[in-house]
Amino acid sequence: MAGLSAKAKSRVYSSLEKYARSGMGMEKACDSLLRQPRVGSAEKKIYRGILKGLSQGRTIGDSLNLSGGVASPLEVEVVSASEEGGMLEKGFGHLAEYFRRLYQTRRRILKGLTYPIVLIHLAVPISTLAVTAFRQFSIEGVGTGPNFSSAFWNMGKAMGVAYAIIFLLILGAFFLTKMARHSGAIDSLLNLIPLLGKARKSVAMERFSQVFEIFLLAGKKMSDALLGAGSASGSGLLREASAVGAEIVADGDPLASALYSAPGAFPNDFARGVAAAEESGQLDRELAEWSRYYSEAAKESMEQLAEWAPKLFYWAILFFVAFLIIRSALAYRDLLMNLLENSGF
């Protein structure tokens, strides 16, 4: 999400949804948004990219690609699918809600991480200096351990290694998440992570259900609906399963057969509900209900992630601090033993 925070993106797509719902053209909408005061440069790139693309005869989804990397490929796919289905406001509305949830989740996690981060920045220097002081002290006045200059160096090196590990973890998570959009194997691997996996699956199924409903209401072929929904889901697992399912449906088999062919991608309850709705002619209504269900599930799972992620990190920090305390205690014990030996006891 280069250049725009999740909060800012939520505001952008919420504004675009209002204009799309009112029936105003995107040219007028973007012109109006550009004239608003205090619009950031990254936000302007989205509106100008849409205007430039529309002037070239492109679709709104394709025009987002001209925003200089501000809009991610996932946003382009969601907008393109909803635009093709004739319900652009739904695509904008989904993105606004998704980024709003993402912003709130990140905010709660960072707020919960404040105390453990402060704790680790206090524990490392204090314990390092304490160990150095204990090892330096002796009755003769000459210590056997490292001096304080080397202690400060080791302390800085330890914190640098910690920062490097955190940076690599964040970088790795970014690339894995990006690859998971097209790779079912990586997507499945990320879905196994407690809390995070549940949130990812709920959001992907919410997006899949919404886009599938949009395509059906627009009268698109079932195979096209599967392909469009799978592409816009942001899940490599759903994308691959939808591609296979589209071929099954194109051969004349019912939608239920396509869903049942990929039990790892489509939950059993979802597949059974869609199968019953397909036979009874209530498929659009069923998808709308599943969309609402997964929307609530996504909201709940992201709230759980925001609640428990800081707690797990806090306990990990506590164990590390406990290790530092034990190390300091052992250094103090060695000091006492040396004092007792040198005093003749």
URCORMO-V265746 format. One record per backbone hydrogen bond with DSSP energy under -0.5 kcal/mol. CO is the residue of the C=O (numbers start at 0). NH is the residue of the N-H. If there is no record, write none. Layout:
# URCORMO-V265746
<<CO	NH> <CO	NH>>
This chain:
# URCORMO-V265746
<<0	3> <4	8> <5	9> <6	10> <7	11> <8	12> <9	13> <10	14> <11	15> <12	16> <13	17> <14	18> <15	19> <16	20> <17	21> <18	22> <18	23> <19	22> <24	28> <25	29> <26	30> <27	31> <28	32> <29	33> <30	34> <32	35> <35	38> <37	39> <39	43> <40	44> <41	45> <42	45> <42	46> <43	47> <44	48> <45	49> <46	50> <47	51> <48	52> <49	53> <50	54> <51	55> <52	57> <53	56> <58	62> <59	63> <60	63> <61	64> <62	65> <63	66> <66	69> <68	1> <71	75> <72	76> <73	77> <74	78> <75	79> <76	80> <77	81> <78	82> <79	83> <80	84> <81	86> <82	85> <86	89> <86	90> <87	91> <88	92> <89	93> <90	94> <91	95> <92	96> <93	97> <94	98> <95	99> <96	100> <97	101> <98	102> <99	103> <100	104> <101	105> <102	106> <103	107> <104	108> <105	109> <106	110> <107	111> <108	112> <109	113> <110	113> <111	115> <112	116> <113	117> <114	118> <115	119> <116	120> <117	121> <118	122> <119	123> <121	125> <122	126> <123	127> <124	128> <125	129> <126	130> <127	131> <128	132> <129	133> <130	134> <131	135> <132	136> <134	143> <134	144> <137	140> <140	142> <146	150> <147	151> <148	152> <149	153> <150	154> <151	155> <152	156> <153	157> <154	158> <155	159> <156	160> <157	161> <158	162> <159	163> <160	164> <161	165> <162	166> <163	167> <164	168> <165	169> <166	170> <167	171> <168	172> <169	173> <170	174> <171	175> <172	176> <173	177> <174	178> <175	179> <176	180> <177	180> <178	181> <178	182> <179	235> <181	183> <182	186> <183	187> <184	188> <185	189> <186	190> <187	191> <188	191> <189	192> <192	196> <193	195> <194	198> <195	199> <196	200> <197	201> <198	202> <199	203> <200	204> <201	205> <202	206> <203	207> <204	208> <205	209> <206	210> <207	211> <208	212> <209	213> <210	214> <211	215> <212	216> <213	217> <214	219> <215	218> <220	224> <221	225> <222	226> <223	227> <224	228> <225	229> <226	230> <227	231> <228	232> <230	233> <234	238> <235	239> <236	240> <237	241> <238	242> <239	243> <240	244> <241	245> <242	246> <243	247> <244	248> <245	249> <246	250> <247	252> <248	251> <253	256> <253	257> <254	258> <255	259> <256	260> <258	261> <261	264> <261	265> <264	266> <266	270> <267	271> <268	272> <269	273> <270	274> <271	275> <272	276> <273	277> <274	278> <275	279> <276	280> <276	281> <281	285> <282	286> <283	287> <284	288> <285	289> <286	290> <287	291> <288	292> <289	293> <290	294> <291	295> <292	296> <293	297> <294	298> <295	299> <296	300> <297	301> <298	302> <299	303> <300	304> <301	305> <302	306> <303	307> <304	308> <306	310> <307	311> <308	312> <309	313> <310	314> <311	315> <312	316> <313	317> <314	318> <315	319> <316	320> <317	321> <318	322> <319	323> <320	324> <321	325> <322	326> <323	327> <324	328> <325	329> <326	330> <327	331> <328	332> <329	333> <330	334> <331	335> <332	336> <333	337> <334	338> <335	339> <336	340> <337	341> <338	342> <339	344> <340	343>>
